[in-house]
Amino acid sequence: MSVQHLSEQEQIRREKLQKIKEAGVDPYPAALYPVSHYSADIKNQFSEATKDQFTHVCVAGRIMSINDKGKVFFIKIQDRQGIFQLYVKRDELCPEEDKSFWEHVVKGGLDLGDFIGATGYVFVTKTGETSLHTQTLTLLSKSLKPLPVVKRDEEGNVFDEVTDPEFKYRQRYADLVINPSIKETFIKRTKLINSIREFLNERGALEVDTPVLQSIPGGAAARPFITHHNALDVPFYLRIANELYLKRLIVGGFDWVYEFARNFRNEGMDRTHNPEFTILEFYTAYKDYFWMMETTEQLLEKAAQDVTGGTEVPVGEKTISFKAPFARVSIYDAIKEHTGHDVSAMDEEGLKNVCKDLGIHVDKTMGKGKLIDEIFGEKCEHHYIQPTFIIDYPVEMSPLTKKHRSKPGLVERFELMINGKEIANAYSELNDPIEQRERFEEQAKLLERGDEEAMFIDYDFLRALEYGMPPTSGIGFGIDRLCMLLTNKASIQDVLFFPQMRPEKMD
């Protein structure tokens, strides 16, 4: 960035930077800084009885406020636990005649946003605030760009939080500084993932990794991102799902595998969709979708308790109960209840007529499965607020799923709906290689009709199935959407550190 594009504040900070250097102080020192204590720990543990344990304390953090009293500064820093006050007195910091460090660095050089470290002893001020009586102060990093001004009360609580989405999502690093409550969302996200890992690991599941770059974008109905592998001189796809690779591992002899995967789908963006997202998939040999429903209930009940402390979770103005068991409704019954149409025996033409009657757009690329999916998504999905398993899908919607053992034309599949959105998708997995080939061939016909979300034929996966795959149940959870529920966030961008955005014009 050239000088003429700098704001007045940015120019002033660069002038201060130069003066700090001229004073012989490195504004970006490389040495280790030995932090010994953190803000909340000090405040919780310091007392008259324990003060001897706080005579040699070293803290560090970002400056959030400076109160200049002439020869005394009250500086509040923010560390990983919160806000803490430093009491800095000129004649104690610079006891000799030379006061240049005070003049050029402390008084003339420090700004909000700078990182500093301080050593000293803990005491309580006349106003009752636990503080550090500073004996040494070190500039650790000079901030050249001012943070947006945010007002706080005496306890450091924010009461005019910056809410502009363009700023929050594009400059998450600054958002986390000025809106420290945002950190709690991402701490809960980590708790959620750790809770699920614990659940699966305790039951003997094995965490694995599978390829992100794939020669065939398999395992889901979605439009992929395409790239090119220069060394091999072939196109590759960013994975839309990790399902087919995890099932290859079941073929190879692992009974239960799981993966937290980054998936990519070259589709629309809205409050519940981001082109890059996190999914958990796991596959278990010798199980079916009935077992998977019970396991899903147990997993989510535990996750809700670990993340929120209970099973009743506020979501907007609603309360979602993650207490098992969850309701179970067939997709045909759901459509009949919410549209008045019984589509269970309809062919493609009949379904198109229903769509037209309901005001749902159709085109020539849509097969029977896509039409049913559109009807359910447009007219039914939003009704299911409490956790509900939508079960027993038509075979046309589920090319990787085993046919239902007692209901012709259906498959053993469920989608878990919560707060009107799909959170998980699960099957009794199709393990008949001949039938799987036929299903892929039907998908290929849809591709020829122009359905960009239809599946490719994965011949290597078919070869794997021909070696034999035991009866298996698998599931995929949308971690971002689940995190939205457990943190009471209305937009997927609020639970992603760095959501995708249109490129910003930079000078």
C-alpha positions in Angstrom: 0.0 0.0 0.0 1.5 3.3 -1.0 1.7 6.3 1.3 -1.0 8.3 -0.5 -3.6 5.6 0.2 -2.9 5.7 4.0 -5.4 7.2 6.3 -4.3 9.9 8.7 -4.2 7.4 11.6 -2.1 4.9 9.5 0.4 7.7 8.6 0.7 8.7 12.3 1.3 5.1 13.3 4.1 4.7 10.7 5.7 7.9 12.1 5.6 6.4 15.6 7.1 3.2 14.2 10.0 5.2 12.8 10.6 7.0 16.1 10.5 3.8 18.0 13.2 2.4 15.8 15.3 5.6 16.1 15.1 5.1 19.9 16.9 1.8 19.4 13.8 -0.4 20.2 12.9 -3.3 17.9 9.1 -3.0 17.3 9.0 -6.6 16.2 11.4 -8.6 18.4 12.0 -12.3 17.6 12.9 -13.4 21.1 10.8 -15.8 23.1 8.5 -14.0 25.6 8.0 -16.1 28.7 4.3 -15.5 29.6 3.6 -17.0 33.0 0.0 -16.0 33.8 -3.3 -15.1 32.0 -6.0 -12.6 32.9 -8.8 -14.7 34.2 -6.5 -17.0 36.2 -5.0 -14.0 37.9 -8.4 -12.5 38.7 -9.8 -15.8 40.0 -6.8 -16.8 42.1 -5.3 -13.6 43.5 -6.2 -12.7 47.0 -4.6 -11.3 50.2 -3.9 -14.9 51.1 -2.2 -15.8 47.8 -0.5 -12.5 46.9 3.0 -14.0 47.6 2.4 -16.3 44.6 2.0 -13.3 42.3 5.2 -11.3 43.0 6.9 -12.3 39.7 4.2 -12.3 37.0 4.7 -12.0 33.2 1.7 -11.2 31.0 1.2 -10.3 27.3 -1.6 -9.2 25.1 -3.1 -6.6 22.7 -3.7 -3.1 24.0 -7.4 -2.4 24.1 -7.4 0.9 26.0 -4.9 3.5 27.3 -5.7 5.9 30.1 -2.9 8.6 30.1 -2.5 10.2 33.6 0.7 12.0 32.7 3.4 10.1 34.5 1.1 7.1 35.1 -0.6 5.0 32.4 -3.4 2.5 33.0 -3.3 0.1 30.0 -5.8 -2.7 29.5 -4.6 -5.6 27.4 -6.5 -8.5 26.0 -5.1 -12.0 26.2 -6.7 -15.4 25.4 -8.8 -15.3 28.6 -10.0 -11.7 28.6 -9.0 -8.2 29.7 -6.4 -7.3 32.3 -5.1 -4.0 33.5 -1.5 -2.8 33.8 -0.5 0.0 36.1 2.6 1.7 34.5 4.4 4.4 36.3 7.1 6.4 34.5 9.7 6.6 37.3 9.4 2.9 38.2 9.6 1.8 34.6 12.5 4.2 33.9 14.2 4.8 37.3 17.3 6.4 35.9 17.7 9.9 34.4 17.2 8.6 30.9 13.4 8.7 30.3 13.6 8.2 26.5 11.9 4.8 26.6 9.0 6.4 28.3 8.8 9.3 25.9 9.4 7.5 22.6 7.9 4.1 23.3 5.3 4.2 26.1 3.9 7.8 25.9 4.9 8.6 22.3 4.7 5.2 20.6 1.9 2.9 22.0 -1.4 2.7 20.3 -4.5 0.6 20.6 -3.9 -2.7 18.9 -0.2 -3.0 19.8 1.0 -6.2 21.5 3.0 -5.6 24.6 4.4 -7.8 27.4 4.9 -6.7 31.0 6.4 -8.1 34.2 5.7 -7.1 37.8 3.6 -8.0 40.8 -0.2 -8.2 41.2 -2.1 -5.8 43.4 -5.5 -4.3 43.8 -6.0 -0.6 42.9 -8.0 1.9 45.0 -11.0 1.3 42.7 -10.8 -2.4 43.4 -9.4 -3.6 40.1 -6.9 -6.5 40.2 -3.9 -5.1 38.2 -0.2 -5.7 37.4 2.2 -3.1 39.0 4.5 -3.0 35.9 8.2 -3.1 36.4 9.3 -3.9 32.8 7.4 -3.3 29.6 8.2 -4.8 26.1 6.8 -3.8 22.8 6.2 -7.1 21.0 4.4 -6.0 17.9 3.5 -2.5 16.6 0.0 -2.3 15.1 -0.1 -0.1 11.9 -3.8 -0.3 11.2 -6.3 1.0 13.8 -9.1 -1.3 14.9 -12.7 -0.2 14.7 -13.6 1.7 17.9 -15.8 -0.4 20.2 -17.0 0.8 23.6 -16.7 -1.3 26.7 -17.9 -0.9 30.2 -15.7 -1.1 33.3 -15.7 -4.9 33.2 -14.6 -5.0 29.6 -18.1 -6.0 28.3 -18.8 -4.9 24.7 -22.1 -3.0 24.3 -21.7 -1.6 20.7 -20.5 -4.7 18.9 -19.6 -4.4 15.2 -22.2 -6.3 13.2 -21.5 -5.4 9.6 -21.3 -8.8 7.8 -18.9 -7.5 5.1 -16.4 -6.5 7.8 -17.0 -9.6 10.1 -16.6 -12.2 7.4 -13.9 -10.6 5.3 -11.7 -9.4 8.2 -12.4 -12.2 10.7 -9.0 -11.6 12.4 -10.2 -8.0 13.4 -13.7 -9.2 14.3 -12.2 -11.7 16.8 -10.3 -8.9 18.5 -13.0 -6.3 18.8 -15.9 -8.8 19.4 -14.3 -11.3 21.8 -17.7 -13.1 22.3 -17.3 -14.4 18.7 -14.5 -16.6 20.0 -17.1 -18.6 22.0 -18.8 -19.8 18.8 -15.5 -21.3 17.5 -14.6 -22.7 20.9 -18.0 -24.5 20.9 -17.3 -25.7 17.3 -14.1 -27.4 18.5 -16.0 -28.9 21.5 -18.5 -30.3 19.1 -15.9 -32.0 16.9 -14.0 -33.3 20.0 -17.3 -34.7 21.5 -18.0 -36.6 18.3 -14.5 -37.9 18.1 -14.7 -39.1 21.6 -18.0 -40.8 20.9 -16.6 -42.6 17.9 -13.2 -43.5 19.3 -14.8 -44.9 22.5 -16.8 -47.3 20.3 -13.7 -48.5 18.3 -14.0 -46.4 15.2 -10.8 -45.5 13.3 -10.2 -42.0 12.0 -8.8 -41.9 8.5 -7.9 -39.6 5.6 -9.1 -39.9 2.0 -8.2 -37.9 -1.1 -9.4 -34.4 -1.7 -8.3 -34.4 -5.3 -10.3 -37.1 -7.1 -10.4 -38.3 -10.7 -14.2 -38.9 -10.4 -16.4 -36.7 -8.2 -18.4 -39.5 -6.5 -20.5 -40.1 -3.5 -23.1 -37.4 -3.8 -25.3 -35.6 -6.3 -23.6 -32.2 -6.7 -21.7 -30.0 -9.2 -17.9 -30.3 -8.6 -15.1 -27.8 -8.9 -12.6 -28.8 -11.6 -8.9 -28.4 -11.7 -6.0 -29.7 -13.7 -3.1 -31.9 -12.6 -0.1 -30.7 -14.6 2.2 -33.6 -13.9 -0.4 -36.2 -15.0 -2.0 -33.9 -17.5 -5.5 -34.9 -16.5 -8.5 -33.1 -15.0 -9.1 -33.6 -11.3 -12.1 -32.7 -9.1 -12.2 -31.3 -5.6 -14.2 -33.9 -3.7 -17.9 -33.5 -3.3 -18.0 -36.4 -0.8 -15.7 -39.0 0.7 -18.2 -41.8 0.8 -16.8 -44.1 -1.9 -13.3 -44.0 -0.5 -14.5 -44.8 3.0 -16.5 -47.8 1.6 -13.4 -49.0 -0.2 -11.8 -49.2 3.3 -14.7 -51.3 4.5 -14.0 -53.6 1.6 -10.4 -53.6 2.7 -11.3 -55.0 6.1 -11.8 -52.1 8.4 -15.1 -52.5 10.3 -15.7 -48.9 11.3 -14.0 -45.8 9.8 -14.7 -42.1 10.0 -13.4 -38.8 8.6 -13.9 -35.1 9.2 -13.6 -34.0 5.6 -13.5 -30.7 3.8 -15.8 -31.1 0.8 -16.4 -28.7 -2.1 -19.6 -28.1 -4.2 -19.7 -25.6 -7.0 -23.2 -24.5 -6.3 -25.1 -21.6 -4.7 -24.3 -19.7 -1.5 -26.9 -18.7 1.1 -27.4 -18.8 4.9 -27.1 -22.6 5.0 -24.7 -23.3 2.1 -21.0 -22.5 1.6 -19.1 -23.9 -1.4 -16.4 -25.3 1.1 -17.9 -27.1 4.1 -17.0 -29.7 6.7 -18.7 -33.0 6.9 -18.3 -36.1 9.1 -18.9 -39.4 7.4 -18.6 -42.8 9.1 -19.3 -46.3 7.8 -19.8 -49.4 10.0 -19.8 -53.0 8.8 -22.6 -55.4 9.7 -25.0 -52.6 10.6 -28.1 -51.1 8.9 -30.0 -47.9 8.9 -32.1 -48.8 11.9 -28.9 -49.2 14.0 -27.7 -45.9 12.5 -30.8 -44.0 13.6 -30.2 -45.1 17.2 -26.5 -44.3 17.0 -27.3 -40.9 15.6 -29.7 -40.1 18.5 -27.0 -41.1 21.0 -24.3 -39.1 19.3 -26.3 -35.9 19.0 -27.7 -36.1 22.5 -24.1 -36.4 23.8 -22.9 -33.6 21.6 -25.6 -31.2 22.7 -24.8 -31.9 26.4 -21.0 -31.5 25.8 -21.4 -28.2 23.9 -24.3 -26.5 25.6 -24.6 -28.3 29.0 -28.0 -29.8 28.2 -30.3 -31.3 25.6 -32.7 -28.4 25.3 -31.0 -25.9 22.9 -32.3 -22.4 22.0 -32.4 -21.8 18.2 -33.7 -18.3 17.4 -37.1 -18.1 19.2 -37.5 -21.9 19.2 -36.1 -24.6 21.6 -34.8 -27.7 19.9 -34.7 -30.9 22.0 -31.9 -33.3 21.3 -33.2 -35.8 23.8 -33.7 -39.3 22.2 -35.7 -40.8 20.6 -36.4 -38.7 17.4 -39.6 -38.9 15.3 -39.6 -41.0 12.1 -41.7 -40.1 9.1 -41.6 -41.6 5.6 -40.9 -39.1 2.7 -44.1 -40.1 0.9 -46.1 -39.5 4.1 -44.4 -36.2 4.6 -45.3 -35.1 1.1 -48.9 -36.2 1.4 -49.3 -34.4 4.7 -47.9 -31.1 3.6 -49.1 -31.0 -0.1 -52.1 -33.2 -0.2 -50.6 -35.2 -3.0 -49.9 -39.0 -2.8 -46.9 -39.3 -5.1 -45.9 -42.8 -4.1 -47.1 -44.5 -7.3 -46.6 -41.6 -9.7 -44.3 -41.7 -12.8 -42.2 -38.9 -14.0 -45.0 -37.2 -15.9 -47.3 -37.3 -12.9 -44.7 -35.8 -10.7 -44.1 -33.0 -13.2 -47.8 -32.2 -13.1 -47.7 -32.1 -9.3 -44.8 -29.7 -9.4 -46.6 -27.4 -11.8 -49.7 -27.6 -9.5 -47.5 -26.6 -6.5 -45.7 -23.8 -8.4 -42.3 -25.7 -8.4 -40.1 -25.1 -11.4 -39.3 -28.2 -13.5 -37.1 -28.8 -16.6 -36.3 -31.6 -18.9 -33.2 -32.6 -17.0 -35.2 -33.7 -13.9 -35.8 -37.4 -13.4 -38.2 -38.9 -10.9 -35.8 -38.7 -8.0 -35.0 -35.0 -8.6 -38.7 -34.1 -8.9 -39.5 -35.8 -5.6 -36.5 -34.1 -4.0 -37.8 -30.7 -5.2 -41.3 -31.3 -3.9 -40.0 -32.3 -0.4 -37.4 -29.5 -0.3 -39.9 -26.8 -1.4 -43.0 -27.8 0.5 -42.1 -30.1 3.4 -38.6 -29.7 4.7 -39.2 -26.4 6.6 -42.0 -28.0 8.7 -39.6 -30.3 10.6 -38.2 -28.2 13.5 -37.6 -30.9 16.1 -35.2 -33.7 15.1 -37.0 -36.0 12.7 -35.8 -38.9 10.6 -37.3 -38.7 7.1 -37.1 -42.3 6.0 -37.7 -44.8 3.1 -36.8 -42.8 0.0 -37.7 -43.9 -3.6 -34.9 -45.8 -5.3 -34.5 -43.1 -7.9 -33.3 -40.6 -5.3 -30.7 -42.9 -3.8 -28.2 -44.5 -6.2 -25.9 -45.8 -3.5 -28.5 -47.2 -1.2 -29.7 -50.8 -0.6 -33.3 -51.6 -1.6 -35.8 -51.8 1.2 -36.1 -55.3 2.6 -39.9 -55.1 2.7 -41.1 -52.1 0.7 -40.7 -52.4 -3.1 -39.5 -49.4 -4.9 -38.0 -47.8 -1.8 -34.5 -47.9 -0.2 -33.3 -48.0 3.4 -32.3 -44.4 3.7 -33.0 -41.5 6.1 -32.3 -37.8 6.3 -32.3 -36.1 9.6 -34.1 -32.8 9.6 -33.7 -30.2 12.4 -35.0 -26.7 12.3 -36.2 -27.2 8.8 -32.9 -28.3 7.3 -31.1 -31.5 6.5 -28.4 -32.2 9.1 -27.5 -35.8 8.2 -28.0 -38.4 5.4 -27.6 -42.1 6.0 -28.2 -45.5 4.3 -28.0 -49.2 4.5 -25.3 -49.2 1.9 -25.7 -50.9 -1.5 -23.2 -53.7 -1.7 -24.4 -55.6 -4.7 -21.9 -54.7 -7.5 -24.2 -55.6 -10.3 -27.1 -53.5 -9.1 -24.7 -50.7 -8.2 -23.5 -50.7 -11.9 -27.1 -50.5 -13.1 -27.7 -47.5 -10.7 -24.6 -45.7 -12.0 -25.8 -46.3 -15.6 -29.1 -44.7 -14.7 -27.2 -41.7 -13.3 -25.2 -41.5 -16.5 -28.4 -41.2 -18.5 -29.4 -38.2 -16.3 -26.0 -36.7 -17.0 -26.7 -37.0 -20.8 -30.0 -35.2 -20.2 -28.1 -32.3 -18.7 -28.4 -33.0 -15.0 -25.1 -31.5 -13.7 -25.6 -33.0 -10.3 -26.0 -36.6 -11.4 -23.3 -39.1 -10.5 -20.4 -40.3 -12.6 -19.7 -44.0 -13.0 -16.9 -44.9 -10.7 -15.5 -48.1 -12.3 -12.8 -48.5 -9.6 -15.4 -48.4 -6.9 -17.4 -51.0 -8.8 -14.2 -53.2 -8.9 -13.9 -52.8 -5.2 -17.4 -53.9 -4.6 -16.8 -57.0 -6.8 -14.2 -58.1 -4.2 -17.1 -58.1 -1.7 -18.3 -55.5 0.9 -20.1 -56.7 4.0 -23.5 -55.3 5.0 -22.7 -51.7 5.9 -24.4 -48.6 7.2 -23.0 -45.2 6.6 -23.9 -41.6 7.4 -22.8 -38.0 6.7 -23.3 -35.1 9.1 -23.1 -31.5 8.1 -20.8 -30.2 10.8 -21.3 -26.5 9.9 -25.1 -26.8 10.1 -25.0 -28.7 13.3 -22.6 -26.1 14.8 -25.2 -23.4 13.7 -27.8 -25.2 15.8 -25.7 -25.6 18.9 -24.4 -22.0 18.9 -27.7 -20.4 17.9 -26.4 -18.9 14.7 -28.7 -18.1 11.8 -26.0 -18.1 9.1 -23.4 -20.6 8.1 -20.9 -17.8 7.7 -21.1 -17.2 11.4 -19.6 -20.6 12.2 -16.8 -20.5 9.6 -13.7 -18.6 10.4 -13.2 -17.5 6.8 -16.3 -18.1 4.6 -16.0 -17.7 0.8 -16.7 -14.1 -0.4 -16.4 -12.3 -3.7 -12.7 -11.2 -4.1 -12.0 -7.8 -2.7 -10.4 -5.0 -4.8 -7.1 -4.3 -3.1 -4.7 -1.4 -3.9 
